[in-house]
């Protein structure tokens, strides 16, 4: 009887620990993409002003990021991890401008479950002045935090 109990315990304990550990989900719940987060402001009043319509796409890219949407700020602009320059075409209320970011990228460990993400430090921002009057850099470090990076005054 005692021998049967020992065999039963030897099978049951490892089996239960395997069952419990297989139910634990080690998934990534953290944000892993670092975007330039852009807020929109009125140049005349210097207060937040949401444009009626935004279209945004990367220059020489096939995909459109936003297409004629009424945006709830911030707009998220993805920088190219394998380059030091990203250029975007932005149409604010039907008027087209370009924004060029010059930056450097570096890997950052998010967590063991999520792995690495590329963070960026913006050096310079160039833009045309059709709808956009100016762009101010609020935070030069582009990370996964929900922090406004630039302010676009139009």
Secondary structure, 3 states (H helix, E strand, C coil): CHHHHHHHHHHHHHHHHHHHHHHCCCCCCCCCCCEEEEEEECCCCCCECCCCCEEEEECCCCCEEEEEECCCCCEEEECCCCCCEEEEEEEECCEEEEEEEEEEEEEEEEECCCEEEEEEEEEEEEECCCCCCEEEECCCEECCCCCCCEEEEC
